[in-house]
Amino acid sequence: MSVITRPWGRLSTAGKVLLPLIALFVLLNLLLLMGVASGVIPAVVRFVVDLLVANIGIVRFVVAATVILLISVPVAFINIYMEMKFIAFINARLGPNRVGPWGLLQSAIHGFKVLAKEDFTPTGVDVPVFTLAPAVVYLAAVLSLLVVPFAPGLFGVDMNLGLLYFFAISGLSVVGLLMAGWSSFNKYSLLGALRAAAQVISYEIPLTLAVVGVILLGGTLSLNQIVAQQSGWFWDWYVFQQPLGFFIFFVAATAEGNRAPFDLTEADSEIVAGFATEYSGMRFGFFFFAEYVAMFVLGGLATVLFFGGWNAPFDLAPLLHALNITINPALDFGQLGLGLLFLIALGPPLVILLIALPIWMLRSDWSLLKSLVVAFLIFNVLVMLAIGLWLAVSFAAVMGLFWFVAKTYLFVFVFVWLRGTLPRVRVDQLMGFAWKWLLPASLLNLFVTAAAIVLLSR
């Protein structure tokens, strides 16, 4: 054994790591070659492909659920950063400006801070229910995105009852809040959970009734078809046919998402933190990640139902047709031949130099190297803008995704604006507004819409 152990003992730490990795890499390549030569691997690949094609619906659902779970975390981080920055602006403060450029990484650091905190389970709680409650709240917010159409062909599942699925899944969040409050063995948590149940149940009724007007106009519960029926110019959006319905929907959605001025479920000045009083660590983080994801979800649903979804506010196709203008985004770089090589090799340096020279001449206090660095950054931004413009012209899904995200984040901005502007209402004001004002108004909107459809159809 000394013939093996002596050379091994003389290796450095890096050598002891690299040598097994190289041996494993060689072994895997030999096994791969043997599998291809014997026909085993091609047979396995064909079997897997045939299995996936035969169950394409299940595969699409799994992929869509995975993608939605993955994008929910950056969406929450972006919303947290927006809230910190905009509320700081409203309060004449700078907001986060230390971690990352302009404080861009501050919300990510908040996420890591939550991960680093101790995940403590108090004595006396119902441990299984206490542990599952944050997951129920988070999944209720995330899984409702499965039926939201982001762009043409870019959606999880196109259900004929997509709107019904959305309200059924998003309504499960109150179950998670009740689980958290009841299992915490804390009177403040229980009070916050009961407030949450009363609030969500009360505002769920006008929220659903406000949407019925859109269902009557569209004649469908499929969110994709509702968006498709709002194509054209912005005056074709349902918000102009259902202004009262949109107002009721927006107010009720704000209460559904526990956003200010309806954030009574965790009112710190009255009940410490409500349903989340006994939570810490990542389980605490799940509750508030769910709240910030719900901001995006509710803004996306408002965009789909009332603001045309992925449709642009204008339709340039008739104008371009009248002017006899055609857009051909197809790029055939093969026509350049050998010039393509010179374009790739010499084009970027020359463009960067042409951008750097005016900067260097205008800023006499800058060195040429600093001007070149700034020009390099400007060049990359211009290239990304050009690629984005080409993708938007070439693929309808890219342009549709842009409009959907822009409209959705407009609603997210309004949610943040309300939090930085309005004081929290009392619990009796909250309940009275839902039952005395929003419910009659939603019924009035429903009856007027139905009567208008009957009269116009004659």
Helices and strands as residue ranges (DSSP letters): H 2-10, H 13-38, H 40-54, H 56-90, G 101-103, H 106-116, H 127-143, G 144-147, H 162-170, H 173-183, H 187-218, H 223-228, G 234-236, G 238-240, H 243-256, G 264-266, H 268-271, G 274-276, H 281-306, H 317-322, G 333-336, H 339-362, H 368-394, H 396-419, H 427-433, I 434-438, H 439-456
